[in-house]
Amino acid sequence: VVAQTTANNTTTATNNGKVKASPLAKKIANETGVNIANLKGSGDDGRIVRRDVEAAVLNPPSVSSPSLPQPTSSTIISTESFNEVPVSQMRKTIARRLSESKFTAPHFYLGITVNMDEAVVSRKKVIDAGEKFSFNDLVIKACAMALRKHPKVNSSWLGDKIRYNHHIHIGMAIAVEEGLLVPVIRFADQKQLSQISGEAKAFGQKAKDKKLQPSDWEGNTFTVSNLGMMDIDEFTAIINPPDACILAVGKSTATPVVEQGEVVLRSQMKLTLSCDHRVVDGAVGATFLKTLKGYLEQPLALLL
């Protein structure tokens, strides 16, 4: 049995039986499938405004799942069963945006392997000195520096024109219970690694507490998606609109390699760049990855 949600405890302002809502709130609700009749307005006289709809998309009603009987060694459950859960508004929005991206933007993929030995040593020295940062923080900073040198990657397809962004706002994909959110670290190329680390931690906590606001995930010009902490070696990611590219980051693994005729262990990490071929050509994406690899393998410039 799936728990059903009701609006009995929700107060909605009405005008002659019609829900009072701003035109923009109605438009967003129609696009995302939110039923504004179930919302409590925070505007004047209880009027439903944009932030109310966006909050409903971010924090949909929770749905409980039934518990299944646990089989023992001597029992066989011979009844087929399942439960169906309504698709949340967040999941609908994610599905719509990523479907548009996947089937509209012609994706192609470039992969590269990075030697993370120097990054591992440098991170340990920084931690010993009393500061902390994650490898994902380092990747974000390195991407920002590489984008500065390759502005064509920091771009958007706008139909009849291409926008080359002068500012560098990097989205960092964060998995939450209902899907995926991408808060944005703004002007990342101008920030020190410690600042990026602090913002990333704050976003992670806000996502966990369901306190991220729409302004937190707007304005990205490039996105980083890291599944290395989930033990994933490598993967490809769907471009996050309106970006032209997204970087997929795998885990750092001790790998035997041959150097000067000898087998040695190196800490290696695989990166995959998904590109919108309408905007970014293969050579452009490849030179960007080469620059990114250089920053990660010699990270001293990123730490200063």
C-alpha distance (Angstrom), angle and dihedral (degrees) to the residues before:
residue distance angle dihedral
V1 . . .
V2 3.76 . .
A3 3.78 117.7 .
Q4 3.79 112.3 -115.4
T5 3.80 122.0 -142.4
T6 3.77 122.2 -138.2
A7 3.75 136.3 -168.8
N8 3.79 96.5 -136.9
N9 3.80 93.0 117.3
T10 3.81 94.8 42.9
T11 3.79 121.6 102.2
T12 3.81 114.2 -150.7
A13 3.77 124.1 179.1
T14 3.80 112.4 -123.3
N15 3.77 135.1 -169.8
N16 3.80 113.1 -156.2
G17 3.79 89.6 -27.4
K18 3.80 94.6 -45.5
V19 3.78 122.8 113.6
K20 3.81 112.7 -111.9
A21 3.79 108.2 -128.7
S22 3.79 137.1 144.6
P23 3.84 117.5 -104.7
L24 3.82 90.4 -114.6
A25 3.81 91.5 51.2
K26 3.81 90.1 50.9
K27 3.81 91.2 48.9
I28 3.82 93.6 50.7
A29 3.80 91.3 44.5
N30 3.80 90.7 52.4
E31 3.83 91.8 49.4
T32 3.82 94.8 47.7
G33 3.81 98.8 37.0
V34 3.82 95.2 -117.1
N35 3.82 115.4 156.1
I36 3.79 102.2 -134.3
A37 3.79 90.6 -165.4
N38 3.83 87.0 73.2
L39 3.81 94.3 52.4
K40 3.77 130.4 95.1
G41 3.77 111.0 -135.0
S42 3.80 121.8 -130.4
G43 3.79 96.4 -169.6
D44 3.79 129.0 92.7
D45 3.81 112.1 -47.4
G46 3.80 90.2 1.6
R47 3.80 93.6 -59.0
I48 3.81 113.8 166.3
V49 3.80 111.2 -120.1
R50 3.79 136.3 -179.2
R51 3.82 96.3 -84.0
D52 3.82 91.2 56.0
V53 3.81 92.3 56.4
E54 3.81 93.2 43.9
A55 3.79 90.3 50.2
A56 3.81 89.3 52.9
V57 3.80 90.2 52.4
L58 3.80 91.1 50.3
N59 3.81 97.1 43.0
P60 3.82 109.3 31.7
P61 3.81 120.0 178.9
S62 3.78 111.6 -79.0
V63 3.79 118.4 -114.6
S64 3.77 120.9 -152.1
S65 3.80 121.2 -136.5
P66 3.77 121.1 -140.5
S67 3.76 119.1 -113.2
L68 3.79 116.0 -114.2
P69 3.79 124.1 -139.9
Q70 3.78 112.8 -100.2
P71 3.81 112.9 -126.1
T72 3.79 120.4 -131.6
S73 3.78 127.0 -149.2
S74 3.81 90.5 -96.6
T75 3.81 100.2 44.7
I76 3.80 133.8 73.4
I77 3.77 121.2 -162.5
S78 3.79 103.5 -140.4
T79 3.79 97.9 178.6
E80 3.79 118.5 94.6
S81 3.78 112.0 -135.5
F82 3.77 142.3 167.2
N83 3.76 141.6 163.2
E84 3.79 128.7 -133.8
V85 3.78 121.5 -146.6
P86 3.81 122.1 -162.2
V87 3.80 113.1 -112.0
S88 3.80 109.8 -103.4
Q89 3.79 120.9 -124.8
M90 3.82 89.6 -114.2
R91 3.80 91.4 52.6
K92 3.82 90.4 49.0
T93 3.80 91.0 51.8
I94 3.81 92.5 47.4
A95 3.80 91.1 48.6
R96 3.79 93.0 49.1
R97 3.80 95.6 47.3
L98 3.80 96.2 44.7
S99 3.81 93.0 44.0
E100 3.79 89.4 53.0
S101 3.80 89.6 49.1
K102 3.81 96.5 46.0
F103 3.80 96.7 45.4
T104 3.81 97.5 36.1
A105 3.80 104.3 40.3
P106 3.83 114.2 61.1
H107 3.81 100.5 -128.6
F108 3.77 125.4 -153.5
Y109 3.79 127.3 174.4
L110 3.80 136.5 -137.2
G111 3.80 124.0 -170.6
I112 3.78 132.2 -163.2
T113 3.81 136.1 173.6
V114 3.79 119.6 -133.5
N115 3.82 127.3 -157.6
M116 3.80 103.9 -133.2
D117 3.83 97.8 -176.2
E118 3.81 94.3 108.3
A119 3.80 91.3 44.0
V120 3.82 90.5 53.3
V121 3.82 91.7 50.5
S122 3.81 93.4 44.5
R123 3.80 92.6 48.4
K124 3.80 91.1 52.1
K125 3.82 91.1 51.6
V126 3.80 91.7 49.9
I127 3.81 92.0 48.2
D128 3.82 90.4 48.7
A129 3.80 87.1 53.3
G130 3.79 90.5 57.7
E131 3.81 102.9 -97.3
K132 3.78 128.3 104.7
F133 3.78 135.4 -154.6
S134 3.79 134.7 159.4
F135 3.77 127.5 -125.6
N136 3.80 86.8 -112.2
D137 3.82 89.4 58.2
L138 3.80 87.6 52.2
V139 3.82 91.5 50.4
I140 3.81 91.3 50.3
K141 3.79 91.6 51.0
A142 3.81 92.0 45.5
C143 3.82 90.7 49.7
A144 3.79 90.7 51.1
M145 3.80 91.6 51.7
A146 3.82 92.0 46.2
L147 3.82 91.8 48.4
R148 3.78 89.2 55.3
K149 3.81 87.9 60.6
H150 3.81 94.7 41.1
P151 3.84 107.2 40.5
K152 3.82 93.1 167.9
V153 3.82 87.9 72.7
N154 3.81 89.7 52.7
S155 3.80 92.4 67.1
S156 3.81 147.4 104.1
W157 3.81 135.8 -138.2
L158 3.81 109.7 -127.0
G159 3.80 100.4 176.8
D160 3.80 102.4 -110.2
K161 3.81 94.7 27.8
I162 3.80 143.1 27.1
R163 3.79 120.2 -126.4
Y164 3.80 116.0 -145.2
N165 3.80 105.8 -162.8
H166 3.80 117.8 -142.4
H167 3.80 91.4 -165.1
I168 3.81 121.6 68.1
H169 3.81 116.1 -138.0
I170 3.80 113.0 170.1
G171 3.79 121.3 -158.6
M172 3.81 116.9 -147.8
A173 3.79 114.3 -155.2
I174 3.82 113.6 -130.7
A175 3.80 122.8 -173.1
V176 3.80 115.1 -135.7
E177 3.80 130.5 176.5
E178 3.79 94.2 -94.1
G179 3.81 97.8 41.9
L180 3.78 138.7 -72.8
L181 3.79 131.1 -27.8
V182 3.80 126.2 -171.9
P183 3.82 113.2 -157.0
V184 3.79 113.9 -170.7
I185 3.80 130.1 -123.8
R186 3.78 102.7 -152.2
F187 3.82 125.3 -144.2
A188 3.79 88.0 2.1
D189 3.81 92.6 168.9
Q190 3.81 90.3 62.6
K191 3.81 96.0 48.7
Q192 3.77 128.6 87.5
L193 3.79 118.7 -118.5
S194 3.81 90.3 -107.7
Q195 3.81 90.6 56.7
I196 3.80 92.3 49.4
S197 3.80 89.9 48.5
G198 3.80 91.8 51.0
E199 3.81 93.1 49.6
A200 3.80 92.4 45.9
K201 3.81 91.4 52.8
A202 3.80 91.4 47.5
F203 3.81 91.7 50.8
G204 3.80 90.7 48.2
Q205 3.79 91.3 53.7
K206 3.82 93.0 45.5
A207 3.80 89.7 50.9
K208 3.81 90.6 50.4
D209 3.81 90.5 49.3
K210 3.84 92.0 44.2
K211 3.79 90.6 -120.7
L212 3.80 100.4 123.6
Q213 3.80 111.8 127.1
P214 3.83 127.5 -147.7
S215 3.80 89.2 -109.1
D216 3.82 88.4 60.8
W217 3.82 93.8 64.1
E218 3.81 101.7 37.9
G219 3.79 128.5 100.9
N220 3.81 103.7 29.7
T221 3.82 117.0 163.2
F222 3.85 96.5 -179.0
T223 3.80 133.3 12.1
V224 3.82 136.1 -145.6
S225 3.81 120.1 -157.8
N226 3.82 114.6 -171.8
L227 3.82 122.6 -170.9
G228 3.78 95.3 160.3
M229 3.80 91.6 106.4
M230 3.82 87.1 59.3
D231 3.81 91.4 58.0
I232 3.82 94.6 -104.8
D233 3.81 114.3 151.3
E234 3.81 97.5 -159.7
F235 3.80 140.7 -26.5
T236 3.79 143.3 166.1
A237 3.80 122.5 -111.5
I238 3.81 132.3 -151.7
I239 3.80 112.7 -115.7
N240 3.80 113.6 -99.8
P241 3.85 108.0 -131.7
P242 2.97 132.3 -90.4
D243 3.83 89.2 23.2
A244 3.79 122.3 96.4
C245 3.83 92.7 -147.1
I246 3.81 143.0 26.0
L247 3.81 127.7 -166.6
A248 3.81 120.1 -138.8
V249 3.82 113.8 -156.3
G250 3.79 124.6 -159.3
K251 3.79 130.1 -165.8
S252 3.80 125.0 -72.7
T253 3.82 108.6 -113.4
A254 3.80 134.5 -176.4
T255 3.80 102.1 -114.8
P256 3.81 130.9 -178.9
V257 3.82 111.4 -122.0
V258 3.80 133.3 173.2
E259 3.81 116.0 -116.1
Q260 3.79 121.4 173.5
G261 3.77 90.9 -16.9
E262 3.81 95.0 -50.4
V263 3.78 131.2 103.4
V264 3.80 112.8 -124.3
L265 3.81 134.8 169.0
R266 3.79 117.3 -111.8
S267 3.80 129.1 179.4
Q268 3.80 102.3 -121.7
M269 3.79 132.1 -174.5
K270 3.79 126.4 -169.2
L271 3.79 121.2 -140.4
T272 3.80 126.5 -168.9
L273 3.80 121.8 -165.3
S274 3.82 116.9 -156.3
C275 3.81 110.6 -156.4
D276 3.80 135.7 -167.8
H277 3.81 101.7 -129.0
R278 3.80 91.1 -154.2
V279 3.79 87.9 69.3
V280 3.81 110.2 16.8
D281 3.80 124.2 48.8
G282 3.79 124.6 -153.7
A283 3.80 95.4 -103.3
V284 3.81 91.4 50.7
G285 3.80 92.8 51.0
A286 3.81 91.5 44.5
T287 3.81 94.7 52.7
F288 3.80 89.8 47.6
L289 3.82 90.6 53.7
K290 3.80 90.8 47.3
T291 3.81 90.6 54.2
L292 3.82 91.0 45.3
K293 3.80 90.5 51.1
G294 3.80 90.2 51.6
Y295 3.80 92.6 53.4
L296 3.81 93.1 48.5
E297 3.80 94.3 46.4
Q298 3.81 92.3 47.6
P299 3.82 101.4 31.1
L300 3.81 99.0 166.1
A301 3.83 91.4 102.2
L302 3.81 89.6 55.0
L303 3.81 93.5 52.1
L304 3.81 96.6 52.7
